[in-house]
Amino acid sequence: MSVYVFGDSHGHYLFARARAATAYCLPGHTMHRAGRDGVQQLLASLKPAPGDDYIFVFGEIDVRRHLIRVAGEKGWTYQEAVTDLVDRYFAALHASLDSLEPRPRVSLLGIVPPFDPPRGAHAQQPHGPLRDRLVVWYLLNESLKSRAREAGFVFIPIPKIYYARDASLKRHYSDGFAHIAKDCTEPFVRAVEKELGVDLSFRPLPRRRHLLRSVMRQIAVVNDDWHALWFLGESLIDA
């Protein structure tokens, strides 16, 4: 029994310290692209074994960069843009998964909440104000949860410990760009373990190092220091 993660860069970040999960993830790979081109290329090198778990993580990039723009260009409501995206995504999942034998257990991850990155953060700034991105994020999460239930998939939400009061991602848990920092993922991994009943062999940081990095991250947030947040969130030092 093995756990495989497919999707965008969030798969690498969220499972970076989970030794029992193997990630086949492509940075920049959107849910739109998965729905358009299918997910077979991500699955091609694997043959499922009995009891395997396939976990898919797509959608944050679509929320941050594309759904608001697409809705405006097509004259759609946000719900119409989300429904179109999810319809195509689930069609692609079914096309690649329904013929697999043995059939793995399929899980969809909730989408990491949007937030406003610090000033000076690197390329691909969000499209649209945070309030609108929160709306499309909520609609997309709800649609994924509903469609997953209909398809017999597991839906695993991002734990609420990561949410600020407005439901955006708490910046001090982030890499200052779009991801949950690699050393802040334990609540998430534990939630996946509990939902699926698996042991992902999470590697916690030594307590002193964890506390030190937490303090450094809080200082970076206060100073609006994107470079420090990026280094702390992206790196796997202390691994």
C-alpha positions as CSV (number, residue, x, y, z in Angstrom):
1,M,0.0,0.0,0.0
2,S,1.5,3.3,-1.1
3,V,0.4,7.0,-1.1
4,Y,0.9,9.0,-4.3
5,V,0.3,12.7,-4.7
6,F,-0.4,14.3,-8.1
7,G,-0.9,17.9,-8.9
8,D,0.9,21.3,-8.7
9,S,3.7,22.6,-6.4
10,H,1.4,22.5,-3.4
11,G,1.8,18.7,-3.4
12,H,5.5,19.1,-3.0
13,Y,5.1,21.7,-0.2
14,L,2.4,20.0,1.8
15,F,4.0,16.6,1.8
16,A,7.6,17.7,1.9
17,R,8.1,16.2,5.4
18,A,5.9,13.2,4.9
19,R,8.3,10.4,4.0
20,A,5.7,7.8,3.2
21,A,4.1,10.0,0.4
22,T,5.5,10.1,-3.1
23,A,4.8,13.3,-5.0
24,Y,4.4,13.4,-8.8
25,C,3.7,17.1,-9.1
26,L,4.4,19.7,-11.7
27,P,4.8,23.4,-10.6
28,G,2.4,25.6,-12.4
29,H,0.0,22.8,-13.4
30,T,-3.5,24.2,-13.2
31,M,-6.9,22.5,-12.7
32,H,-7.8,24.0,-16.1
33,R,-4.8,22.2,-17.7
34,A,-5.7,18.9,-16.0
35,G,-9.3,19.2,-17.3
36,R,-8.1,20.1,-20.8
37,D,-5.2,17.7,-21.2
38,G,-6.1,15.0,-18.7
39,V,-4.0,13.6,-15.9
40,Q,-2.8,10.5,-17.6
41,Q,0.8,11.9,-18.0
42,L,1.0,12.2,-14.2
43,L,-0.2,8.6,-13.7
44,A,1.7,7.0,-16.7
45,S,4.7,5.7,-14.7
46,L,2.7,4.0,-12.0
47,K,0.8,0.7,-11.8
48,P,-1.6,0.8,-8.9
49,A,-1.4,-2.0,-6.3
50,P,-4.1,-3.1,-4.0
51,G,-4.7,-0.5,-1.2
52,D,-2.9,2.4,-2.9
53,D,-4.0,6.0,-2.3
54,Y,-4.0,8.6,-5.1
55,I,-4.2,12.1,-3.8
56,F,-4.9,15.0,-6.2
57,V,-4.1,18.7,-5.5
58,F,-5.1,21.3,-8.1
59,G,-6.8,24.6,-8.1
60,E,-4.9,27.2,-6.1
61,I,-3.3,28.7,-9.2
62,D,-6.8,28.8,-10.9
63,V,-8.1,30.8,-7.9
64,R,-5.1,33.1,-7.7
65,R,-4.6,33.8,-11.4
66,H,-7.4,32.6,-13.7
67,L,-11.0,32.1,-12.5
68,I,-11.8,35.8,-12.0
69,R,-10.2,36.7,-15.3
70,V,-12.1,33.9,-17.2
71,A,-15.4,34.9,-15.6
72,G,-14.9,38.5,-16.8
73,E,-13.8,37.6,-20.3
74,K,-16.8,35.2,-20.8
75,G,-19.4,37.3,-19.0
76,W,-19.9,34.5,-16.5
77,T,-20.7,34.6,-12.8
78,Y,-18.0,33.2,-10.6
79,Q,-20.2,30.1,-10.0
80,E,-20.5,29.5,-13.7
81,A,-16.7,29.7,-14.2
82,V,-16.2,27.3,-11.3
83,T,-18.8,24.9,-12.6
84,D,-17.2,24.8,-16.0
85,L,-13.8,24.2,-14.5
86,V,-14.9,21.4,-12.2
87,D,-17.0,19.7,-14.9
88,R,-13.9,19.4,-17.1
89,Y,-11.6,18.4,-14.2
90,F,-13.9,15.5,-13.1
91,A,-14.3,14.3,-16.6
92,A,-10.5,14.1,-16.9
93,L,-10.2,12.3,-13.6
94,H,-12.8,9.7,-14.5
95,A,-11.3,9.2,-18.0
96,S,-7.9,8.3,-16.3
97,L,-9.1,6.5,-13.2
98,D,-12.2,4.5,-14.0
99,S,-10.3,1.9,-16.0
100,L,-7.5,1.4,-13.4
101,E,-7.3,-2.1,-11.9
102,P,-7.0,-2.5,-9.1
103,R,-8.8,0.8,-8.4
104,P,-6.9,3.1,-5.9
105,R,-8.7,5.1,-3.3
106,V,-8.9,8.6,-4.7
107,S,-8.8,11.7,-2.6
108,L,-9.0,15.4,-3.5
109,L,-7.3,18.0,-1.3
110,G,-9.1,21.2,-0.5
111,I,-7.4,24.3,-1.9
112,V,-4.9,26.3,0.1
113,P,-6.7,29.6,1.0
114,P,-5.6,32.8,-0.9
115,F,-3.9,35.7,0.7
116,D,-2.2,38.9,-0.3
117,P,1.5,38.3,-0.5
118,P,3.9,40.9,1.0
119,R,5.0,43.9,-1.1
120,G,7.8,42.9,-3.5
121,A,6.9,39.2,-3.6
122,H,8.0,37.5,-6.8
123,A,6.3,37.0,-10.2
124,Q,2.6,36.1,-10.9
125,Q,0.9,38.4,-8.5
126,P,-2.7,37.5,-7.8
127,H,-5.4,38.6,-10.2
128,G,-8.3,40.4,-8.5
129,P,-8.8,41.6,-5.0
130,L,-8.6,39.2,-2.1
131,R,-12.3,39.4,-1.4
132,D,-13.1,38.1,-4.8
133,R,-10.4,35.4,-4.7
134,L,-11.9,34.3,-1.4
135,V,-15.3,34.0,-3.1
136,V,-14.0,31.8,-6.0
137,W,-11.9,29.8,-3.5
138,Y,-14.9,29.1,-1.4
139,L,-17.1,28.2,-4.5
140,L,-14.4,25.9,-5.9
141,N,-13.8,24.1,-2.6
142,E,-17.6,23.6,-2.2
143,S,-17.9,22.3,-5.7
144,L,-15.0,19.9,-5.3
145,K,-16.4,18.6,-2.0
146,S,-19.9,18.0,-3.5
147,R,-18.6,16.4,-6.7
148,A,-16.1,14.2,-4.8
149,R,-18.9,12.8,-2.7
150,E,-20.9,12.0,-5.8
151,A,-17.9,10.3,-7.4
152,G,-17.0,8.2,-4.3
153,F,-13.8,10.2,-3.8
154,V,-12.5,11.4,-0.4
155,F,-12.4,15.2,0.1
156,I,-9.8,16.4,2.6
157,P,-10.1,20.1,3.5
158,I,-7.2,22.3,4.6
159,P,-7.4,22.5,8.4
160,K,-8.8,25.7,9.8
161,I,-5.7,26.3,11.9
162,Y,-4.3,27.8,8.7
163,Y,-7.2,30.3,8.3
164,A,-7.1,34.0,9.3
165,R,-10.4,35.5,10.4
166,D,-11.4,36.3,6.9
167,A,-10.6,32.7,5.8
168,S,-7.4,33.8,4.0
169,L,-4.2,32.0,4.6
170,K,-2.4,33.2,7.7
171,R,0.8,34.8,6.4
172,H,3.0,33.4,9.1
173,Y,2.2,29.9,7.9
174,S,3.1,30.8,4.4
175,D,6.2,31.0,2.2
176,G,5.1,34.6,1.4
177,F,3.9,33.7,-2.0
178,A,1.1,31.1,-2.3
179,H,2.1,27.9,-0.4
180,I,1.9,26.7,3.2
181,A,5.5,26.7,4.3
182,K,7.2,23.3,4.3
183,D,8.0,23.4,8.0
184,C,4.4,24.4,8.9
185,T,2.6,21.4,7.4
186,E,2.3,19.1,10.4
187,P,-1.4,19.9,11.1
188,F,-2.2,19.3,7.5
189,V,-0.4,15.9,7.3
190,R,-2.0,14.8,10.6
191,A,-5.4,15.6,9.1
192,V,-4.7,13.5,6.0
193,E,-3.4,10.6,8.2
194,K,-6.6,10.8,10.3
195,E,-8.9,11.0,7.3
196,L,-7.3,8.1,5.4
197,G,-6.1,6.0,8.3
198,V,-2.5,5.9,7.1
199,D,0.9,6.7,8.5
200,L,2.8,9.2,6.4
201,S,5.9,9.1,8.5
202,F,5.9,12.8,9.2
203,R,9.3,14.3,10.2
204,P,8.8,17.0,12.8
205,L,11.6,19.6,13.3
206,P,13.4,19.4,16.6
207,R,11.4,21.6,19.0
208,R,14.0,24.3,19.4
209,R,14.5,24.7,15.7
210,H,10.8,24.8,15.1
211,L,10.4,27.5,17.7
212,L,13.3,29.5,16.3
213,R,11.9,29.4,12.8
214,S,8.4,30.4,14.1
215,V,9.9,33.4,15.7
216,M,11.9,34.3,12.6
217,R,8.7,34.0,10.5
218,Q,6.7,36.3,12.8
219,I,9.5,38.9,12.6
220,A,9.4,38.6,8.8
221,V,5.6,39.1,8.8
222,V,5.9,42.2,10.9
223,N,8.6,43.6,8.7
224,D,6.8,42.6,5.5
225,D,10.0,40.8,4.5
226,W,9.1,38.6,1.6
227,H,12.6,37.3,1.1
228,A,12.8,36.0,4.6
229,L,9.4,34.3,4.4
230,W,10.3,32.8,1.1
231,F,13.5,31.3,2.4
232,L,11.9,30.0,5.6
233,G,8.9,28.6,3.8
234,E,10.6,27.1,0.7
235,S,13.7,25.6,2.3
236,L,14.1,22.2,3.8
237,I,17.0,23.0,6.0
238,D,16.8,21.2,9.3
239,A,15.4,18.2,7.3
